[in-house]
């Protein structure tokens, strides 16, 4: 094993993994403490598909609910995201930073370097999984909650294998292309679609088996917390890991390494072609660099296109016909599901028996705020700290412009992109409702899309303020995501406990879906609160950025 | 000192002025009580080894970072309070230059020209020709020297009153370096000012009128280049047709660290060259002479030995 590459990669990465795993453990403690005090009889008699969908095991008790709900989504996604970011950074990250040449100047082969990084990813993800495993046991014993009959170990093993699939997928894409953005974006999109598909497809008669196409199915499709390890499912995940692992090794050896250079895009080719040069030159050249906000926006257009497409097509248009296909009997059951259970999956008090409730759970519950957040936080965190990390801020500020102008122009780009994602969601859901013949008012779709946009933008503005205050991209991203995650969980379980409900009032999620805007229309009070949040944080960013020394390096 | 008192010091007769400029990073003093007056039309060389505080000084006067105490002014304007106005009149090349890898050189220049306004593209193209710069390639695809050329053009393109450059010639080939030095002289001849931070003595000697030497954040010398050159330590190698004695050369004033290997003498020397050659030729037959300019480090070690001893 290449001890130094392995050690360096591991040391670079262990903190993030540890912080994420420990935060999840604390959130589990909070959730279980709330669950401990509620009467769980309401969950008896739910159809199995719903239990699977909601992450509620058959023999619902405090421990299984707490672990299932918290780990089934938040835990599994966090672990997969950690593996994914390590996988994407492995080869493509060194290339982006221009350090790959230096690294390979040593007598080590590309395969050796890649394998060292892969081992680091495998072990760090394992470390995260072990913390989750141990914290489930510790938390239940601290709270005096019995976990007899719950197979936490097998569940976490499935979760671990699932995470590694995305980690190795990212590593393979990075190894083949050297493009870090692609290496993290594609697996993240696959994960999002996979999660949604595995949740919805079983609800449609005759489509249950279609869920098996998606990797997420092999994480908890066999309900490992109750049934133990499913060797068949693990083998499928293992095969995926092996295929992506082999593809990584093959991919990294077959191509030219990128020495901090940039790829040739379609736009570059069009710019080089005499026929198209004039038009493209205006769009990609002089227009792109005409203003700070336009340039900032152009840097994130790939992310915007992927996110807006996902929201428009998958979460918007596809959902309408899918809902129309859902078995009538399922819907009648859905009517009986208690609000609290919807609350567990962050759907406010949505109710799947109506089209509005379905969209609130599936499209707006998690995905719409996440989509806006992804774009807004990417721009917000990198807007200032990214230029400092890339050492371009000094050059930018050598021009006769104020620091406030830089912050505000970055905020303009962030706001504009958030609105585009929000609009794509609105347009997709509207078309989806038309296609599925669903009864949704256009104004209400617009209202909830706007609320989702403002909510996501608020977190983007928080990231911008953190970026302005610290000049560190990672601090801005991780703090914002951590706060959003904690707020979301608090809000999800608020309905179950008065104390938590009191806290939830201080989180922005409280002002998002609680008024059921898709059924009831815009709640202007809530809208005003959500609109005020980004304004406050952008103003804070302006204030903070003026006051500090610029960082010289990241 | 009150602000008004400070303002009185910010005489517009000076291109750059600092008064007691001090910057600490935590407990670490990076810049200590720097007092500097640089006149318009001057090429000022700012010398010092790595980590001496050159970049800190530049970043402070450009308001990237704020002084712990003291003040700075450029063209009579306060470096913090009037920083935007100042930046209308300066060109800047940061040390360890980085730009946007996805933009071509021309895009990069257009971007900064848009932020700045009033750029004459005929002049820009002229600069690009002189430096043999490739403006239609993406910056990320350029070699470091070619990237540096784009950085230089963006600093020169608006004909700034004050050019502030931190190690600007790194990566440039000798021909381009020569052209760049000509460009700096032209700027000074037009009455504009060049502030050139460097650790390459030869370049500074070639273009600068005056130099400041900074060490451990303190200005240890402020001299005209002509004076510095006369004081500069040289490394001298003499080859003779027969064996020589070290003691003969150790007696010559200004000779230090004399070593003799049979026919060969090596020494550091800051004395009168005539005296040395007379001594050498009186007793022996010289076959070859090799003299090298001492690098900056050697000047520090010898020329400022006294200063070090006192501190």
Interface residues (C-beta under 8 A of the other chain):
Chain A: X260 X261 X262 X268 X285 X286 X288 X289 X290 X291 X292 X295 X299 X390 X391 X392 X393 X394 X395 X396 X397 X398 X399 X400 X401 X402 X549 X550 X552
Chain B: X55 X59 X62 X63 X64 X65 X66 X84 X85 X87 X88 X90 X91 X92 X94 X96 X97 X98 X99 X100 X101 X102 X103 X104 X106 X107 X108 X110 X111 X112 X114 X115 X116 X138 X140 X141 X151 X154
